[in-house]
Amino acid sequence: MVNFSGIILRKFKNIAGSRYEEIMKAYQEFFLTEEELQIPEVKSILLVLDRFSGEVPEEVFEVLSAYPGARIEVVYVIDEGLCSIIGETLGEEEAEAFRKSEESLGRELLRVTERSLSKFDLSFSMEITFADKVEFVENEAKNRDILVVSRHFGSESTKTHRISPTVFRIVQGVKEPVIIY
């Protein structure tokens, strides 16, 4: 292992003189520790999709292929809150029609995603679930090494905001690394 403080000491000791300790304290947050230099082992990846996500670009699968042996769980999330609002306001028939429409859209998007994952020979599983999108992603991300999400997940992005408010909230709420495409 490389001793970075030793390198810094040799490089800057004569230049900074007595201010070396002050410089080290002031800039210590910018230096990587030896633990941070270690590449973490990635065993599980969560890829979440919804009606706003659209098709996952091939570049995302190229990045994910850099983690050999990792299992990718692809989940199409249907907003259960929206389903209940439709049921309460427009009736259960409309809510059921919406559910079927969403499930059909989800199956099609999962089929396209499955073809791409198979092309890159990645290990994966797929499912469709009804849940609150933010709560689901935050809870499921705790058990994964990486979260992958579209910038449009949860709602359309606008000209003023390149990332949907849902994704912004998710990124603030999870501790795991997030890949936003």
N, C-alpha and C positions, 0 to 999 in steps of 0.2 A: 504494500500500500504506500501511496505517496503521502508524505507529511507536508500538507500545504502551508501550515504556519512556518515550517522550516524553510520552505522555498521563499515565502514572503519575507521572512527574516533576513535571509541571505541577499535577496534582491533589493530590499528597501532600507535595511538597517543603517547603512552609511549615508543614505540620501535623507531620510527623515530624522535621523538622530534621536533625540529624546522624545520626539512626537510619535514614535512608532507605536507605542501602546495606545495612544489616543486614536490613531488611524485605525488600528485593529479593532478597537471597540466601536468606533463610528461606522465601520464598513463590514463588520462581521456578518451581518445579515445578507450580504451579497456574495459571501464565500460559501461554497458548497461543503458540507461536512462529508466525511468519508462514507457515511450511510446513504447520503443523498446521491452519491456517485454510483451506487450499486443499482443496476437495472432490476426492478422488481419482477418476480415471476408472475405471469398472468395465466390463470387457469380458467377463469370464467368471465364472459363478456355478456352484458345485457344490451340488446339492440331493441329499442322501442319504436313502434310505428303507430300512426293513426291516419285519419282521413286527410290531414293536412301535410303529412310527411312526404307523400309522393314516393316515387321509385328511388331506391338507394343508389347513389352513383357507384360505379365500378371502382373508383379510387378508394372508397371506404373499405371494400373487400380486399383490395391490395394491401391497405394498412393493416387490416385484421389478420391477413395471412402471415404477417411478421411475427405472430404469436403462435408458433406451432404447438399443438396439443391443447390449446385453449378451446373450451366449449362455448359456443355462442348460443344464447337463448334469445330468440326473436319473438317479441310479443306485440301483437296488434291490440291496442287498448281502445275500447269503446267507452265513452263517457257515460257512466250510469246515471249521473245527476241530470244530464240532458235527456236521457230516456225517461226518467221519472217526471221531468217538467213537461215533456211532450204528452205523457200519459195524463197528467193532471189538467193540462190546458186543452188539448185537442182530443183526448180520449185514448183508450187502450188500443183501439184498432190502429190509429196513427202511430202510436208508440211501438206496436208490434211490427208495423211496416217499416219504421225507421230502424229497428233492431235488425230485421232481415236484410235491409239495404246495407247497413253498416257491416254485417257479417259477410255479405257477398263481396263488398269492397275489400274487406280484410283478407278474405280467402284469396282473392285475386292478387293483392299486393304480396301476400305470403308466398304464393306460387312463383311470382317473378323473383322475389328475394331468394327462394329456395334454389332456383336455377343458377343464380349468380354464386351462391354459397357452394353449390355442388361443383361449379366450374373451377373454383379455387380450392376444391378438396378440403373444405373446412368442416369440422364437426359441429352440428347444430341441432336445436330442437325448436319447434314452432308452436305457438298457441294464440288463441284469441281470448281476451278477457274483458269483462265489464267491471269498471272500477273508476274511482276518482283518479284522474291522470297523474296529478302531482303526488298524491299520497302513495299511489301504486309504485311510481318510479322511485321515490325516496326510500320506500320500504324495501323494494327489491334490489336497489343499488347497494344496499348495505351488505348483501351477500355476494357481491360480484367484485371483480378487480377493476373493471372498466365499464363505463356507461357510454353508449353511442346513441345520439339523438339528433334528429333533424332540427335545424333552426326554426322550422315552421311548426314543430310539434305543438299541439294544443290549440293553435289558432294561426291565422294568416299573419305574416309579418307585414309591416307597413313601410312606406318610403322613409319615414322618420326613425323607425326601429327595425334594424336588420334581423333581430332575434325576437321571437314571440315572447310575450310576457310569461307564458307557462314555462318555457325553457329557461328564461332568466331566473325565475323563482326556483326551478329545479337545481340549476347550477349553484345558486346560493345555499341551497339546503343539503346538498350531498358533499361528502368528504372525499369520495372516490374520484379518480381522474375521469374527465368527461371529454369525449370526442364529439364536436358539433360539426355537422356537415351541412 
